[in-house]
Amino acid sequence: MNNEVMEKLQAIADGSGDGIKVTGRVQMWLNGELVLDKNNIVTTAGKNRLATNILNASAAGNTFVGYMGFGTGTNAVGIADTALQTELTAAVGYSRKSVTPSNPQANQISYYAQLTGITSPVTVQEAGLFDVASLTAGTFTLCAHLLTGAVALNSSSDSLAVTWTISFT
């Protein structure tokens, strides 16, 4: 891969080239009620992945975002984050959720997921977009987000629906 091309794509991905910036916004609904509407960061790993995917769009297995993860961590979100602080576990009936992508506007991609069926009460404090379902090494957080107001899921019938929109401006 040509270094000059990679540098240009990285400049576009991190917002320092061609006036393009990558930003994110998260909306969450608990049992149909809007509980969060907030901007978030796009991590360095996510920007690097974006540049790589632009270069290799037709490569097999080149998934940009396929899953949304949830956790209970409360540490501040940083641009260098590659994982959630404290992701939920299978012990509470949890696994990363597949996302449904959409293109609401020409410069946006949205990812929708729904967290349901939790078997023990949890308080969701953070969320992230991932390229793979497993928690194995090599996964990364594209966007990480600290919820300023904790979202409690108290029963298996509770439903947390999330729309995560990435904008290119």
C-alpha positions in Angstrom: 0.0 0.0 0.0 1.4 3.4 -1.0 2.4 5.5 2.1 1.3 8.7 0.5 -2.2 7.3 -0.1 -2.4 6.1 3.5 -1.3 9.5 4.9 -4.0 11.2 2.8 -6.7 8.8 4.0 -5.6 9.1 7.6 -5.7 12.9 7.2 -9.3 12.6 5.9 -10.2 10.2 8.7 -8.9 12.3 11.5 -10.4 15.5 10.2 -7.1 17.2 9.4 -7.3 16.9 5.6 -9.8 18.0 3.0 -12.1 19.5 5.6 -13.6 16.1 6.4 -14.4 15.4 10.1 -15.8 12.2 11.6 -18.2 12.7 14.4 -20.8 10.5 16.2 -24.1 10.9 18.0 -25.9 8.4 20.2 -29.6 8.2 21.0 -31.0 5.6 23.5 -34.5 4.6 24.3 -35.4 2.6 27.4 -38.8 0.8 26.9 -39.7 3.4 24.2 -38.7 6.5 26.2 -35.7 8.7 25.0 -33.2 8.6 27.8 -30.0 9.9 26.0 -29.2 12.1 23.1 -25.5 13.0 23.1 -22.5 13.4 20.9 -19.6 11.0 21.3 -16.0 10.6 20.1 -14.7 8.4 17.3 -11.5 6.7 18.5 -8.1 6.7 16.8 -8.6 2.9 16.1 -11.9 3.6 14.5 -10.5 6.3 12.3 -7.6 4.1 11.3 -10.1 1.3 10.5 -12.2 3.7 8.4 -9.2 4.7 6.3 -8.2 1.0 5.9 -11.8 0.1 4.8 -11.9 2.9 2.2 -8.7 1.5 0.7 -9.8 -2.1 0.9 -13.6 -1.9 0.5 -13.8 -5.1 -1.5 -11.6 -7.2 0.7 -13.2 -10.3 2.2 -13.9 -10.0 5.9 -13.5 -6.2 5.8 -16.3 -5.3 8.3 -16.2 -1.8 9.5 -18.9 -2.1 12.2 -21.0 -5.1 12.8 -21.8 -5.1 16.6 -22.7 -2.9 19.5 -21.4 -3.6 23.0 -22.6 -2.4 26.4 -20.8 -2.0 29.7 -20.9 -0.7 33.3 -17.6 1.3 33.3 -17.7 4.9 34.4 -14.2 6.1 33.4 -14.0 9.1 31.0 -13.9 8.1 27.3 -10.7 8.8 25.5 -9.7 8.9 21.8 -7.2 6.1 22.3 -9.8 3.7 23.7 -10.0 0.3 22.0 -12.4 -1.5 24.4 -15.1 -0.7 26.9 -13.9 -0.3 30.5 -16.2 -3.0 31.9 -18.2 -4.8 29.2 -21.2 -6.8 30.3 -20.7 -10.6 30.4 -22.6 -13.8 29.6 -23.4 -14.2 33.3 -26.2 -11.6 32.9 -27.4 -13.1 29.6 -25.3 -10.6 27.5 -23.6 -10.8 24.1 -22.7 -8.1 21.7 -25.7 -7.1 19.5 -25.6 -7.2 15.7 -26.3 -3.7 14.3 -28.6 -2.8 11.5 -26.9 -0.1 9.3 -28.8 2.6 7.4 -27.9 5.7 5.5 -30.3 8.4 6.8 -28.5 11.2 4.9 -25.8 11.3 2.2 -23.1 12.1 4.7 -24.2 9.7 7.5 -24.3 6.1 8.5 -26.5 4.9 11.4 -26.2 1.7 13.4 -29.2 0.4 15.3 -29.2 -2.3 18.0 -31.4 -3.4 20.8 -30.3 -4.8 24.1 -32.9 -7.1 25.6 -33.2 -10.4 27.6 -30.8 -9.4 30.3 -31.2 -12.1 33.1 -29.9 -10.0 36.0 -30.4 -6.3 36.7 -27.6 -4.1 35.2 -26.9 -0.4 34.9 -25.5 0.5 31.4 -23.0 3.3 31.7 -21.1 2.9 28.3 -21.5 1.6 24.8 -19.3 0.9 21.8 -19.3 -0.1 18.2 -17.2 -3.1 17.3 -16.1 -5.0 14.2 -16.6 -8.5 15.7 -19.0 -10.1 18.1 -16.4 -11.7 20.4 -14.5 -10.1 23.2 -11.2 -11.5 22.0 -8.0 -9.5 21.4 -8.0 -7.5 18.2 -11.5 -6.1 18.6 -11.7 -2.4 18.9 -14.1 0.3 19.9 -14.9 2.6 17.0 -17.0 4.9 19.2 -17.1 4.8 23.0 -19.5 6.7 25.1 -19.9 7.4 28.8 -23.6 7.8 29.7 -24.0 10.8 32.0 -27.3 9.3 33.3 -27.1 5.6 34.1 -29.7 3.4 32.3 -31.0 0.6 34.5 -32.3 -2.6 33.0 -34.1 -4.3 35.8 -35.9 -7.3 34.1 -35.6 -9.4 31.0 -38.5 -7.6 29.5 -36.7 -4.2 29.5 -35.5 -3.1 26.1 -32.7 -0.6 25.4 -32.8 0.6 21.8 -29.8 2.5 20.4 -29.3 4.5 17.2 -25.7 5.5 16.7 -25.0 7.9 13.8 -21.6 8.6 12.4 -21.4 11.8 10.3 -18.8 12.9 7.8 -18.6 16.7 7.4 
